[in-house]
Amino acid sequence: MSFARDARIVARELARYYRESRAGSKPVIDQRPLAGLVGELRLAELAAQGGLTGRRLRRFTRDYLERTTRLHHPAYLAHQVAVPHPSGSLGSLVDGFTNNAMAIYEMGPAAAAIEFFVINWLLEKVDWQPAPYPGAAGAAAGGHGGGVLTHGGSLANLTALIAARSRLAPEVWEKGNPVDLAILAPEASHYSVARAAGILGLGSRALYKLPTDERGVVQPDRLPGVWDRLAGDGRRAVALVANACSTALGLYDPLEEIADFCAAHGVWFHVDGAHGAGALLSGELRHLLRGVRRADSLVWDLHKLARAPTVCAAVLVREAGTLDRAFQQEASYLFHEKEQPGFDFIHRTVECTKAGLGLRFFAVLAALGERGLAAYVEGVFQATREAYEHIAVQPEFECAAPPQSNILCFRLKAEDERQMVLRARILAEGDFYLSTAAHGGKRWLRLVFMNPDTGLAEVKRLLTRLRAG
């Protein structure tokens, strides 16, 4: 097998796919029945015969790409998944080929060095103290931030909440959960927060909903009421979770005021910035996260607004020691005294085998530069504002709320069933791809501006299509 030859084949097919997608010359989505796809891709034949190289590889790659959802298409407006920068995809290729399971430094020194750098770069954006390099003066003294990259925001939220629980109840690893633990979070939180409560063994009854306004944004002046209820139930708060931004509407909770409350009550303040923390990259947008520097932990998905391929999520903490003490583990083949020229991330994460996720993001950062990445975030936020200003004055449409990020929920002034029928028809045609969300007792059509090529022209074409039924 010639790796170089086959790599050129795949690269040429991807380049063609990229050109077609950006030009919008092919459908953005084409959902064929799964059983039919298995046949069309000749999976059984290839599995039995092997030989996926040369012409067979070209045909298979082309067939596969023809049946993918095209995120690089300007009409891709559905989900909070990055339209990956090509350089990030090359980073994924290098990581996949080298296969350095870098949670242990000796298994991937270059990947670990990049992750250490990326974590520090992100800490600086939050205005937290970056960690000194191993062996440097003060490296073990503390007083600096820390973090780790994980395979997705759900795992990142779980990791942060494990750290919070370990600080509140360090005996949990030996004795199990105390029965009085609880998590405070708004109803608009990502489902991974409730899932984490289940995984941690706290249960759904341990979730206390924070008071919010009609947009689902936390109201800080009403927090004492939920705190009194918590105390009346004899429970202790593992953490208070705030959104930056919410998944459905893309709105930011008032972090500064929530930080005041958390500081007064000594509770761990966790910010789920999986999607919206990207605003920290822009001088004109970072005010949306005012107060985030006072949080104890922050989740930031780089495979959303940082154009990295999936998945690459950061768990960041203001005090590195809180994450270093999050887990207790024993494995003689991994944890032992040794010469250590670098840093082992394994003690900060649920994972043992961990990909070199930092390369996926760093390749994007190094291609665009800080200013280029900030311009991307500013551009998609601006495109969302322009879409809102246009849709809000159309008499047959209504918007759920003015957007604060790159997410906009709107609907035809009709019953919920009509929204779902329209979306199903649009997806079947394949010209547009949008999602939906429930809010305020209504079903909304949901636009997420992830593609830098998407603008008002696509929105106007979509409205025309919706009007036509």
N, C-alpha and C positions, 0 to 999 in steps of 0.2 A: 504494500500500500504506500502511495506517495502522499504524505501529509501535506506537503507544500502544494501539490496539484489540487487535492481535494479542498484545501483551504481557499485557494483561488476560485474554485467552482462556487463554494458557498458565498464568498465575498461578492462575486459578480451577481449572484441571484439576490442577495440582500440589497445591493446597490440598486438593482432594477426595482425591487419591491419598495425601497425608500423613495425613489423618484415617482413611481406610480401613486404611492400613498400621499405624498405631499401635493401632487398635482390633482388629487381627488378623482382620478380617472377610473378607479375601481370602487366598489361598495365599501363603506367603512366597516360593515358587519354583515356576515353571511352565515346564519345559524342553520346548518343542515343537520338532519337526524344523525345521531352518533353512530348507529349501526352502519349507515351508508358511508360515513366518513372512514370507518375502519376498512371498508372495501375499497373506497376510492384511493386511499393512501397505500393500499396493497400491503397492509401490515402483516397479515398471516403469511403471505408469500415471502416477504423479506425476512421475517423471523425464521422461517424454515430453511431458506436458501442462503442467507447471508449475502456478502458481497456488496454492501452498501458503499460503493466507491465509484469514481468516474462517472459514466453516463447515468448509472442507476442513482447515484447521489444527486446529480443535477436534476433528474426528473423528480425524485422524492422531495428535494428542497423546494423546487418550484411548486409542486402539488401542495406541499404543506403551507407555504407562504400564501398561496391563493385562497386558503381556507382559514386564515387567521383574521382576528379583529385588528384593524389597521389604526393603531394609536397615532401614527404620524399623519393621518388624514385630517384635514381642517374641520370636518364635521364630527370628529370625535369629541363629545362633550359630556361623557357619561360619568366617569368615576375619578376618584382621587388617586390615580396611578400615573406615574410620570410618562410623558412622551420622551423616551430616553435619548439623551445626546449620543450620537454615534461613538464618541470617545469612551463613554461609560460602558458601552457594549463591548468595546475592545478590552476594557479592563476586566469584564466578566469572562471573556475568552481566555485571557492570560491566567486569571485565577482558576478557571475550570481546568485548564491544561496542566498547570503546575500542581494543583490540588494540595496546597500546603494547609493542613489543618492547624491554623496558626494560634489557637487558644493557648498552646504551649509554645514559648518563644523558639525553642530549638526546632519545632516543626514548620516554622515560617518566619524567619527573622525579618525579611523585607516587608511581608504583609503586616507583621506586628508593628514595625516601625511606622508604616503608613497609618495604621489604626491609631497609634499613640499620637501621631501628629494631628490627625483629623479630629480626635477627641479634644485635644488642646485648642485647636482652631475653633471648634464649636463652643467650648467653654468661654473663650474670649468674646465671642459674639453675644453670649448671655451676660457678659461682664462678670464672670467668675474667674478665679485665679487658676491659670493652667498648671498642670502638674510638672515638676522638674523631671528631667530625664533620669533614668536609673543610674545611680552612682554619683549624681551631682550633689552638691551641698544642699542639705535640707530635703533630700528626696524622701526620707522616712519621717520627717518631722511633722507632717500634716499641715493643715491650714490652707490646703489647695483643693481644687475640684478634681473630679475624676469621672470616668464613664467607660462604656463598652458599647460596641456595635452588635446588634442582635438581628436575627432573621425575622424582622417585622415588628410593627408597633404593638401588636397584641402581646407578644413576648416581652417587649420593652416595658409596657405598663405593668405586666406581672412582675418583672424584675424590680421595678421601682417600688411596688407595693410590698414585695418580700423584704426589701431593705427597710422600709418603714416599719413593718411588723417586727423585724429583728431588733430594731432600736427600741421599740416599745416593750417587746416581750422576748428578750434574748434566750429565755429558757425553752422556747417553743421547739427547738430542734431535738431536745431530749424528752420533754414532757408533753409535747403536743400543744394545740391551741388552748389558751384560756377561753372560757365561755363568754367573756364580756367584751370581745373585740368587735369593732364596727368600722365601716368606711362611709364617709360623707361624700356625696357626689350629686351633681344635677342630673335630672332625668335625661337631658340631652347628651349625656356622656356616651362615648363609644361603647358598644356592647362588650368590648374586651374588659372593661372595668368590672361589670357584673360577672363576667366569666372568670376573672381573676379571683373575685370573692368566692366563687364556687371551688376553684382549684385550690385556693388557700384553706379550704375547709371552713370558711366563715358562714357561708350560706346566704341566700337572698335576703333573709330577714335581718342580716347584719348591715344591709345597705340603707342608709338614711338619705332621703332626697333633699337636696338643698332647695330653698325657695327661689323661684325664678319669676321673671316678668312674662308678658305674653309672647315674647320672642324666644323664650327659653334661656335667657341670660340671667346669671345669678344676681340676686339682690342682697348686697352685703349687709344692709341695715336690718334684714330679717334673719340673719344667721344666728343671733342669740336665741331665737325661738327653737330652732332645731337643736342647738346645743343643750338647752334646758331639757328637751325631750330625751336626748341621749343620756344626760345625767340622771334623769328620772327613771330611765330604764336600767340604770346601773351599768352602763357600758362605757368603754374607753375607745377613743377614736384612733385607729391606726394611721389614717391620713384623711385629709380633705383634698378632693380632686376638683380642679377647675379646667375649663376648656379654652384652648387657644389654637384653633377655633373649634366650634361645634361641627359635627359631621354633617348634619342635615342642612342647616342654613349657613354655616360658615361664619358664625358670630363669635366674638371674643368676650369672655368674662372679664370683669374689672379686677385685674390681678393685684393691683396696689392695695385696694381696699380689703380684698380677701386676705392678703398678706398681713395686714394690720390685725385682723381677727385671729389668724393662725398664731401670730406672735404673742398675742395677749393670752391665748389659751394653751400655748405650748404644743400645738398639734403639727404634725408633718404636713407640709404644703406641697402637693404634687400637681404639676401642670402638664396636662395632656396636650402638648403642642405638636402631635404627630403630623398634622397637616399644616397648621398655621404658623409654626415657629419659623418657617421660611421668611416671614416678614422681618425677622431680625437681620437679614442680609442687607436690607435697604434702609438708608438713613431717613427716608421720607415715610417709611411704613413701620419702623420698629416701635413707634409709640403705641401701636396696637397691643404690645406686650409689656406696657409700662408696669413695673413691679415684679417682673419675672425673676430678676436677680435676687429677690428675697425668698424665692421658693427653695425647697429642699431638694427637689428633683424635677427633671424635665425630660419628656420624651419628644424626639424630633426625627421624623421619618425623612431620610434623604432621598428615598424613592418616590417622593411626592413632589414637593416644590423645589427640589434641588437637581432634578433631571437624571438621577442615578437609576440604573435598572433595578428592578425588584430582585431581592429585597435588601434594604440597608437602613436600619433604624438605630438611632442613638439613645441610650439611657445616660443621662448626665446628672450628676449630683454636685451640690455646692461644697460638700465635705467628702472627700474621697473615702475616708474611713468608714462612712456609713454604708457604702457599697462593698468595701472590702470585708466588712463583718456581716454581710447579708446572708451568706451561705456558710454552712459547716459541712465539711466533707472529708472522707478518708479514702485514699486509693494509693497504695504504696508505689505503684508503677508511675504515678504522676506527681504526687505530692511528697517530696523528700528534699533533704539538703543537697544542694548542687551548686556548681559554679554558674552564676547567672549574669551574663552580659547584657540581658535585655529585660523584658517584662512579660509575665504570664497573665493573660486575661481570663484564664479558665476559672479562677476563684470569684469572678464577678458576674458569672452568667449561668443560666440553667444548662446551657449547651456544653458538651465536651468537645465534639467535633464541630468546628466552626470555620466557615469559609473566610477568605480574605476580603471581607466586605468593604473595607476602606478603599481598596483599589477601584471599585466601581464608582464611588463618588469622587475620589481624588482625580481620576482621569477626566471627569467632567470639569472639576474646579481648575485643573491645570490647562484645560483647553479654552475655557471661557474667561478665566480669571475672576477675581472677586467682583469687579465691576460688571462684567458680562452676566454673571449669575444674578446679581442684584437687578440688572436691567430686565432680565427675563421675568423675575417675580413682579416687578413694577408693571411690566407690560401686560401680564395676564390679569392682574388686579384692575388695571385701567380698562382693559377690554370688558371686564365684568361690569364695571360702573357704566360704561357706555351702553351695554346691553340693557341694563336696568333702566337707564334714562329713556331709552327707546321704547321698551316694553311697557313701562309704567304709564305712558300717555296713550297707549292703544286701548280703545274703549272696550274691546272684547276680551282683554286679558287683565289679570291682577297679579301682583307680586306679594310674596309672603313678608318680606322685609327688605329695606335697603341693604345692599351687600356691604360687607366689611372686608371680604377676601375675594377669592376667585370662584365663589360658589353663589349661584342665584337660583332661587326657587320661584316659579311662576306657574300660572295655570290659565286655561281657558275658563271664562266665567260659565261653568257648567258643573254638573254633578261629578263626583269622584270617578264613577264608572267611565265617564267620557274621557277622562285623562288617561286611564289605563288602556282604553280601546285605541286612542290615538297613538300612544306610545307603541303598542303592539303592531299597529299598521306600519308605523315609521320604521321600526326595526325589521319588519318583514321585507320592506322595500330596500333597506340597506343604505339609504342616502344619508341618514343621520343616526347618531347613537347618543341617546340621552337617558338619564336615570329618573327615578321618582323618589319622593320622601313624604312621610306623613308629619304634619305639624298643625297644631291648633284644631284638631278634629277634621282636617282636610287632607286630601292627597294632592301633592304638587308635582309638577314636572320640574326636573332638577338639571341645571347646566353647571358643569365644572370646567372652567377654562384652563386646561393644562397645555394645550398646543400653542406655541408661539405664533403659528400661522393662522389661528382662528381669530376672526374679527367680526365686525358688525354685519358684513355682507352675508356671512353664514347664518347669523341670527335672523336677519330679514328673510332669507330663503326658508328658514325653519318656520317662521311665523306664517309665511304664505302657505306652506304645506299644512300647518295646523288648521288654518282657516278653511282650507279645502276639505277638511275632514279626512 
